[in-house]
Amino acid sequence: MYARLSLVFLFVALFTNIDIRAQAAHPEIRQVLPEKGIYRFPLFNDGTIVFRNGNISAVKLNYNITLDEMHFISDTGDTLSIAEPALVNFISSNGSRFYYNKGYLQAIDSANDIILAFKQVLSIQQLRPAAYGTTEPHEGLRNYSFYTGNGQTVRLGEEEKIKVTSHDIYYFGDAYGHFSKAGKEFIFGHFEKQHEAVSEFIKTNHINFNVLKDLSKMMAFCRGLK
């Protein structure tokens, strides 16, 4: 038995952007997003939950992007979510590490005690037919996200479509689970004695802290600092 799903206003991510359009004349939300939501991995995999008090639990895990919840399979076969994620130090599953900081963040890289992680936000936009076979955002429903469960089906109006989009938000953090949006201030604070060298690298390489490729360059540079 699956725990009840409630109305959700922010979703989180796959590694690639999503652009899904329902093709049916009367599309249903669950035809695009399954009732149980979108999971990071195809299957629940063996993983470990490391709590801040030192306790460790070994269970089968999967990250539910839609609900921003870490789910596990109980001994009775139920799919449950971690009740108090703020008590978690980190979670390892399927070769990936997750941290919790007002939502789950998935680690990408680490260098000199700096963790690079990301959160992908999904949003659903309702579209309606416009002239010449095109679609336009429905007035009053711009840039909103939703999902409903509890056995209910949300149906759009006739000939309406939905568009699911996503974008990544990157974070820097430490091993204690303290994260903030990726930016030069975090790097400067971590390498106070190398402020000049860090500043020159950022300037010379035109580092954009919203672009993964640039962040990977930044992490590689930090890996060489002492």
PLY file of the C-alpha trace (Angstrom):
ply
format ascii 1.0
element vertex 226
property float x
property float y
property float z
element edge 225
property int vertex1
property int vertex2
end_header
0.00 0.00 0.00
1.39 3.31 -1.04
1.33 6.28 1.32
-1.07 9.05 0.30
0.22 11.68 -2.08
-0.71 15.29 -1.45
-0.78 18.43 -3.58
2.74 19.38 -4.55
3.94 22.79 -5.69
7.60 22.07 -6.48
9.12 19.03 -8.11
12.71 17.95 -8.35
14.87 16.11 -10.96
16.38 13.99 -13.65
19.84 14.79 -14.99
18.35 15.84 -18.30
15.69 18.45 -18.91
12.15 17.21 -19.51
9.74 18.52 -22.11
6.68 16.30 -22.23
3.50 17.06 -24.14
0.37 14.97 -23.76
-0.84 13.90 -27.18
-4.40 12.85 -26.30
-7.30 15.22 -26.85
-8.27 14.76 -23.20
-4.92 14.25 -21.44
-4.81 13.20 -17.83
-2.06 14.23 -15.44
-1.28 10.65 -14.48
-0.71 9.82 -18.16
2.27 12.17 -17.96
3.27 11.72 -14.33
2.52 8.29 -12.83
0.41 8.26 -9.69
3.43 7.38 -7.57
5.50 10.11 -9.19
8.79 10.10 -11.05
11.71 8.27 -9.46
15.40 9.02 -9.96
16.31 5.42 -10.66
14.42 2.71 -12.57
14.36 0.40 -9.53
14.69 0.55 -5.77
18.30 -0.32 -4.96
20.18 -1.36 -1.84
21.31 1.73 0.02
22.24 3.13 3.42
20.81 5.95 5.50
23.42 7.51 7.80
21.81 9.49 10.60
23.40 12.40 12.45
23.42 10.37 15.67
25.63 7.74 14.02
22.95 5.12 13.39
22.94 3.44 9.98
20.03 1.71 8.26
20.37 -0.54 5.22
17.25 -0.57 3.04
16.15 -0.50 -0.58
15.90 3.17 -1.61
14.80 5.41 -4.44
14.44 9.17 -4.66
10.98 10.43 -5.65
11.63 13.53 -7.75
8.00 14.55 -7.94
7.53 14.71 -4.17
11.12 15.53 -3.19
11.08 12.52 -0.85
13.43 9.62 -0.25
11.38 6.42 -0.35
12.28 3.00 1.00
10.72 -0.46 1.03
9.70 -1.57 4.50
9.93 -5.11 5.86
6.25 -5.55 5.03
6.76 -4.43 1.43
5.20 -1.00 1.85
6.67 2.05 0.09
7.34 4.68 2.76
9.15 8.00 2.97
11.77 9.02 5.54
9.73 10.75 8.24
12.36 13.16 9.59
14.92 13.83 6.84
16.54 16.65 8.87
17.96 13.93 11.14
19.80 12.36 8.20
23.49 13.07 7.63
23.54 11.58 4.14
22.03 8.80 2.06
23.92 6.54 -0.34
22.04 4.71 -3.07
22.86 3.41 -6.53
26.34 4.96 -6.42
24.96 8.41 -5.58
24.98 10.39 -2.34
22.08 12.58 -1.22
22.01 15.26 1.45
19.02 17.01 2.98
18.93 20.79 3.22
15.33 22.05 3.02
14.93 19.38 0.36
17.12 16.64 -1.07
20.30 17.54 -2.96
22.25 15.02 -5.01
26.04 15.28 -4.87
27.90 15.62 -8.17
31.51 16.21 -7.15
33.72 17.01 -4.16
37.03 18.80 -3.73
38.88 19.91 -0.60
35.84 19.36 1.63
33.56 21.21 -0.79
30.58 19.29 -2.13
28.94 20.27 -5.40
25.30 19.18 -5.49
22.20 19.93 -7.50
18.46 20.17 -7.20
16.27 20.00 -10.28
12.96 21.79 -10.16
10.10 20.53 -12.32
7.12 22.65 -13.22
3.95 21.98 -15.18
2.39 24.59 -17.41
-1.15 24.22 -18.72
-1.54 25.19 -22.37
-4.64 25.88 -24.45
-5.15 25.96 -28.22
-4.27 29.20 -29.99
-4.45 30.36 -33.60
-2.94 28.30 -36.42
-2.68 25.10 -34.38
-0.31 26.54 -31.76
-0.74 26.66 -27.99
-0.39 29.41 -25.44
-0.19 29.50 -21.63
-3.58 29.45 -19.97
-4.26 32.82 -18.29
-3.98 32.62 -14.53
-2.13 29.30 -14.68
1.34 30.45 -15.67
4.37 28.69 -14.24
2.62 26.55 -11.68
3.30 23.01 -10.59
0.90 20.43 -9.27
0.25 16.77 -8.82
-2.59 14.93 -7.20
-2.93 11.42 -5.86
-5.35 9.73 -3.46
-6.80 7.81 -6.38
-8.09 10.96 -8.06
-7.53 11.84 -11.70
-7.08 15.49 -12.69
-8.29 16.06 -16.22
-7.49 19.11 -18.34
-10.10 20.85 -20.48
-10.83 19.75 -24.02
-7.84 19.90 -26.36
-5.64 21.37 -23.66
-2.10 20.15 -23.23
0.48 20.30 -20.50
4.17 21.03 -20.73
6.61 19.76 -18.11
9.91 21.63 -17.94
12.81 21.55 -15.53
15.94 23.42 -14.55
18.86 22.64 -12.27
19.91 24.69 -9.25
23.47 24.10 -8.04
24.74 24.23 -4.46
28.03 24.19 -2.59
28.14 22.48 0.77
30.25 20.73 3.37
30.28 17.23 4.80
28.00 18.37 7.65
25.12 19.02 5.28
25.34 22.81 5.27
24.55 23.97 1.74
24.02 27.28 -0.01
23.40 28.23 -3.62
26.61 27.92 -5.63
28.49 31.21 -5.77
31.94 32.73 -5.41
31.25 33.81 -1.81
31.30 30.17 -0.66
34.62 29.53 -2.42
36.20 32.69 -1.04
35.07 31.75 2.45
36.56 28.28 2.10
39.90 29.47 0.67
40.49 32.75 2.49
44.28 32.56 2.09
43.99 31.92 -1.65
41.46 34.70 -2.27
43.57 36.36 -4.94
44.24 33.14 -6.88
40.58 32.12 -6.71
39.42 35.55 -7.84
41.81 35.51 -10.78
40.66 32.03 -11.85
37.00 33.03 -11.76
37.68 36.20 -13.72
39.97 34.61 -16.32
37.68 31.64 -16.96
34.44 33.65 -16.84
32.97 31.16 -14.37
29.17 31.08 -14.40
27.96 29.46 -11.19
24.71 28.44 -12.87
26.44 26.29 -15.51
27.60 22.77 -14.64
30.56 22.84 -17.03
31.91 25.97 -15.35
31.27 24.55 -11.89
33.23 21.43 -12.83
36.15 23.68 -13.82
35.84 25.46 -10.50
35.90 22.19 -8.59
38.95 20.97 -10.51
40.75 24.21 -9.63
39.77 23.90 -5.94
41.08 20.34 -5.92
44.56 21.73 -6.56
44.44 24.27 -3.73
45.73 23.63 -0.24
0 1
1 2
2 3
3 4
4 5
5 6
6 7
7 8
8 9
9 10
10 11
11 12
12 13
13 14
14 15
15 16
16 17
17 18
18 19
19 20
20 21
21 22
22 23
23 24
24 25
25 26
26 27
27 28
28 29
29 30
30 31
31 32
32 33
33 34
34 35
35 36
36 37
37 38
38 39
39 40
40 41
41 42
42 43
43 44
44 45
45 46
46 47
47 48
48 49
49 50
50 51
51 52
52 53
53 54
54 55
55 56
56 57
57 58
58 59
59 60
60 61
61 62
62 63
63 64
64 65
65 66
66 67
67 68
68 69
69 70
70 71
71 72
72 73
73 74
74 75
75 76
76 77
77 78
78 79
79 80
80 81
81 82
82 83
83 84
84 85
85 86
86 87
87 88
88 89
89 90
90 91
91 92
92 93
93 94
94 95
95 96
96 97
97 98
98 99
99 100
100 101
101 102
102 103
103 104
104 105
105 106
106 107
107 108
108 109
109 110
110 111
111 112
112 113
113 114
114 115
115 116
116 117
117 118
118 119
119 120
120 121
121 122
122 123
123 124
124 125
125 126
126 127
127 128
128 129
129 130
130 131
131 132
132 133
133 134
134 135
135 136
136 137
137 138
138 139
139 140
140 141
141 142
142 143
143 144
144 145
145 146
146 147
147 148
148 149
149 150
150 151
151 152
152 153
153 154
154 155
155 156
156 157
157 158
158 159
159 160
160 161
161 162
162 163
163 164
164 165
165 166
166 167
167 168
168 169
169 170
170 171
171 172
172 173
173 174
174 175
175 176
176 177
177 178
178 179
179 180
180 181
181 182
182 183
183 184
184 185
185 186
186 187
187 188
188 189
189 190
190 191
191 192
192 193
193 194
194 195
195 196
196 197
197 198
198 199
199 200
200 201
201 202
202 203
203 204
204 205
205 206
206 207
207 208
208 209
209 210
210 211
211 212
212 213
213 214
214 215
215 216
216 217
217 218
218 219
219 220
220 221
221 222
222 223
223 224
224 225
